[in-house]
Amino acid sequence: MDFHYITGVILGIFGGCLTQFGQLLEKRAVNQYRVDSQENGFFRRLVKSPVWLSGVFFGLGGGTVAYMLAQSLIGPALTPGLMASGLVILAVGSVRMNRETLNTSEIIGIVLMILGILALGLSGLAINSTQVRITLGNRNALERIAVFTISFFLMSFITRSLAPRIKNRRGMLIALANGFLSCLSDFWINPLLALIAFVLLGHSTPSQFIIFTIASAILVMVATTVTWTNQLAFKYAQASNVVPVAQVPIQISPILVYFFIYALTPPNSISVVYILTGTVLTIVAGFLLGRRREDPID
């Protein structure tokens, strides 16, 4: 493992911690206004809250920068899994915010998360910028990208549409819909990073410019949608409950990206075992860390 790979892994973990710390602060602000409806100024009051703005700064600001740097170094197959490390921060922070102590399942969850992140780091399934640009020039790969993108958009739309109809699971369904959208962000950030220098210097081909434009539009749309609808999810359920739900598609999609979209061969046979083990462990750990209950509102 070279220096760039190790640096990317560290940045992925750091980005996950910043992101979930930011979401913890956002949830704390939401708790102050969650009894109010949207019509009574829920979002308007949130944007005036210093605590909520601090959460956006740490999560959408610092977390995103670390996430982008990690993506540029190790690609979309590993970064989402490494970002899940922030669930430990979210679980511990939620406990401290409620002046409680970690229970047995949460301690087991932390241990499993550490083992899962270790397995992901050992898998070595990195995707570099050259591989991204080669894939974007392949017609069959572009068709696979289109199928992947449309499918995840549809799954997000369907899940979000079900949320108002199943009120006792509203927060979970909103979070799951955001998880599907986040999968698109995790994928499309790489084409943007791989092509941005060519586009800005005027050296891109027409097809590269179109792909760059599509990537930019998707990333802006996802960031805006997820940031705002996350507040609704936090309004109807506890952050440590809804975030693990969103992590399910986020942890599964990198496997599709590596083997289906990029059609890459793992560096060695044990890499597949590591990535599958790491994915399963992070998902299980997420749910163990998210079992603590909070009374939602209707």
C-alpha positions in Angstrom: 0.0 0.0 0.0 1.5 3.3 -1.1 1.4 6.7 0.6 -1.5 8.0 -1.5 -3.6 4.9 -0.6 -3.0 5.3 3.1 -3.6 9.0 3.0 -6.9 8.4 1.2 -8.0 5.9 3.8 -7.2 8.3 6.6 -9.1 11.1 4.9 -12.1 8.9 4.4 -12.2 8.1 8.1 -11.7 11.7 9.1 -14.4 12.9 6.6 -16.9 10.4 8.1 -16.2 11.7 11.6 -16.6 15.3 10.6 -19.8 14.5 8.6 -21.5 12.7 11.5 -20.3 15.3 14.1 -22.0 17.9 11.9 -25.2 15.8 11.7 -25.2 15.4 15.5 -25.2 19.2 15.8 -27.9 19.5 13.2 -30.0 17.0 15.1 -29.5 18.9 18.4 -30.8 22.0 16.7 -33.8 20.2 15.2 -34.7 18.8 18.6 -35.3 22.4 19.7 -37.9 23.0 17.0 -39.2 19.6 16.1 -42.6 20.1 17.7 -43.2 22.9 15.2 -44.6 22.1 11.8 -43.0 23.3 8.6 -45.8 25.8 8.3 -44.9 27.3 11.7 -41.4 28.2 10.4 -39.4 25.0 11.1 -36.8 25.5 8.4 -36.7 29.3 8.8 -35.9 28.9 12.5 -33.3 26.3 11.8 -31.2 28.5 9.4 -31.0 31.1 12.2 -29.7 28.6 14.7 -25.9 28.9 15.4 -25.8 25.2 16.4 -27.4 24.1 13.1 -25.1 26.4 11.1 -22.1 24.9 12.9 -23.4 21.4 12.0 -23.6 22.4 8.3 -20.1 23.9 8.5 -18.5 20.7 10.0 -20.6 18.2 8.0 -21.2 19.8 4.6 -18.0 21.9 4.8 -15.2 20.0 6.4 -16.6 16.6 5.9 -17.2 17.2 2.2 -13.6 18.5 1.7 -12.1 15.4 3.3 -14.5 13.2 1.4 -13.5 14.7 -2.0 -9.8 14.4 -1.2 -10.3 10.8 -0.3 -12.3 10.1 -3.5 -9.5 11.7 -5.6 -7.0 9.4 -4.0 -8.8 6.0 -3.6 -12.0 6.4 -5.6 -15.7 5.4 -5.0 -15.3 1.7 -4.0 -13.7 2.4 -0.6 -14.6 5.9 0.4 -18.3 5.4 1.3 -17.4 2.5 3.6 -14.6 4.4 5.3 -17.0 7.4 5.8 -19.2 5.0 7.9 -16.7 5.3 10.7 -18.4 8.5 11.7 -21.3 6.4 13.0 -19.2 5.8 16.1 -19.0 9.6 16.7 -22.8 9.9 16.1 -23.6 7.1 18.6 -21.3 8.3 21.3 -22.4 11.9 20.8 -26.1 11.0 20.9 -25.4 9.1 24.2 -23.6 12.1 25.7 -26.3 14.5 24.5 -28.9 12.5 26.4 -26.6 12.1 29.4 -26.7 8.3 29.2 -24.1 5.6 28.9 -23.2 3.2 26.0 -25.0 -0.1 26.2 -23.7 -3.5 25.3 -25.0 -3.5 21.7 -23.4 -0.1 21.1 -20.0 -1.3 22.4 -20.2 -4.3 20.2 -21.2 -2.0 17.3 -18.1 0.1 17.8 -15.9 -2.9 17.8 -17.5 -4.3 14.6 -17.2 -0.9 13.0 -13.4 -0.8 13.7 -13.0 -4.3 12.3 -15.1 -3.4 9.3 -13.1 -0.3 8.5 -9.9 -2.4 8.9 -11.2 -4.9 6.4 -12.1 -2.2 3.9 -8.7 -0.6 4.3 -7.0 -4.0 3.6 -9.1 -4.7 0.5 -7.0 -2.4 -1.7 -9.9 -1.8 -4.1 -8.8 1.7 -5.2 -9.9 3.4 -8.4 -7.6 6.1 -9.8 -8.4 9.0 -12.1 -6.9 7.3 -15.1 -9.2 4.3 -14.7 -12.2 6.7 -14.4 -11.3 8.6 -17.6 -10.8 5.3 -19.5 -14.2 4.0 -18.3 -16.0 7.3 -19.3 -14.7 6.8 -22.8 -16.3 3.3 -23.1 -19.8 3.2 -24.6 -20.8 0.0 -22.8 -19.6 1.5 -19.5 -21.6 4.7 -20.2 -24.7 2.5 -20.6 -24.0 0.8 -17.3 -23.6 4.2 -15.7 -27.0 5.3 -17.1 -28.7 2.2 -15.7 -27.1 2.7 -12.3 -28.0 6.4 -12.2 -31.7 6.0 -13.3 -32.2 3.0 -11.0 -31.0 4.8 -7.9 -33.0 7.9 -8.8 -36.2 5.8 -9.1 -35.5 3.9 -5.8 -35.1 7.2 -4.0 -38.2 8.7 -5.5 -40.3 5.6 -4.7 -39.0 5.4 -1.1 -39.6 9.2 -0.5 -43.1 8.9 -1.9 -43.9 6.2 0.6 -42.8 8.3 3.6 -46.0 10.3 4.0 -48.1 7.2 3.7 -46.3 5.2 6.5 -46.1 7.7 9.2 -44.6 5.5 11.9 -41.6 4.9 9.6 -41.5 8.4 8.0 -38.1 9.3 9.2 -36.6 6.0 8.2 -38.0 6.1 4.7 -36.8 9.7 4.2 -33.3 8.6 5.3 -33.4 5.6 3.0 -34.4 7.8 0.1 -31.4 10.1 1.0 -29.2 7.0 1.1 -30.1 6.1 -2.5 -29.3 9.7 -3.6 -26.0 9.7 -1.7 -25.0 6.6 -3.7 -25.2 8.8 -6.8 -23.1 11.5 -5.2 -20.5 8.9 -4.2 -20.3 7.7 -7.8 -20.5 11.0 -9.7 -17.9 12.9 -7.6 -15.2 10.8 -9.3 -16.0 11.7 -13.0 -16.1 15.4 -11.8 -12.7 15.1 -10.1 -11.2 13.2 -13.0 -12.3 15.7 -15.6 -12.3 19.1 -13.8 -8.7 20.0 -14.8 -9.4 19.1 -18.5 -12.6 21.2 -18.5 -11.2 24.2 -16.7 -8.1 24.3 -19.0 -10.2 23.9 -22.1 -8.7 20.5 -23.1 -11.8 18.4 -22.7 -13.7 16.6 -25.5 -17.4 17.4 -26.1 -18.4 14.1 -24.4 -16.2 14.8 -21.4 -17.7 18.3 -21.1 -21.2 16.8 -21.1 -20.3 14.2 -18.5 -18.7 16.9 -16.3 -21.9 19.0 -16.6 -24.1 16.0 -15.7 -21.9 15.2 -12.7 -22.0 18.8 -11.5 -25.8 19.0 -11.8 -26.3 15.7 -10.0 -23.9 16.6 -7.2 -25.5 20.0 -6.6 -29.0 18.5 -6.6 -28.1 15.6 -4.3 -26.3 17.9 -1.8 -29.2 20.4 -1.6 -31.9 17.7 -1.4 -30.1 15.5 1.2 -29.2 18.5 3.4 -32.7 19.7 3.7 -34.6 16.4 3.8 -32.2 15.1 6.4 -33.7 17.7 8.7 -37.1 16.2 8.1 -35.8 12.8 8.9 -34.3 14.1 12.1 -37.6 15.7 13.0 -39.4 12.4 12.9 -36.7 10.1 14.3 -33.5 10.0 16.1 -30.3 10.7 14.2 -28.6 7.5 15.4 -31.6 5.5 14.1 -32.0 7.1 10.7 -28.4 7.4 9.6 -27.7 3.6 9.7 -30.7 3.1 7.5 -29.3 5.5 4.9 -26.0 3.6 5.1 -27.4 0.3 3.8 -27.5 1.4 0.1 -24.4 3.6 0.6 -22.4 0.5 1.7 -23.7 -1.8 -1.0 -23.4 0.5 -4.0 -19.5 0.6 -4.0 -19.5 -3.1 -4.8 -21.7 -2.4 -7.8 -19.5 0.5 -8.9 -16.3 -1.5 -8.7 -17.4 -4.7 -10.3 -20.4 -3.6 -12.5 -19.6 -0.1 -13.7 -15.8 -0.1 -13.8 -15.6 -3.9 -14.3 -12.3 -4.0 -12.6 -10.3 -7.1 -11.4 -9.4 -7.0 -7.7 -5.6 -6.8 -6.9 -5.8 -10.2 -5.3 -8.4 -12.9 -4.4 -8.5 -12.0 -0.7 -9.6 -8.4 -1.6 -13.1 -9.7 -2.4 -13.3 -11.3 1.0 -12.1 -8.1 2.7 -14.6 -5.8 0.9 -17.5 -8.1 1.5 -16.6 -8.6 5.1 -16.0 -4.9 5.6 -19.4 -4.1 4.0 -21.3 -6.5 6.1 -19.6 -5.5 9.4 -20.2 -1.8 8.8 -23.9 -2.3 8.0 -24.4 -4.5 11.1 -22.4 -2.1 13.3 -24.5 0.8 12.0 -27.7 -0.9 13.2 -26.2 -1.8 16.5 -25.2 1.8 17.0 -28.6 3.0 16.0 -30.9 0.9 18.3 -31.3 3.6 20.9 -34.9 5.0 20.8 -36.3 8.4 21.0 -40.0 9.4 20.9 -40.7 10.8 17.4 -43.4 13.3 16.6 -46.4 12.7 14.3 
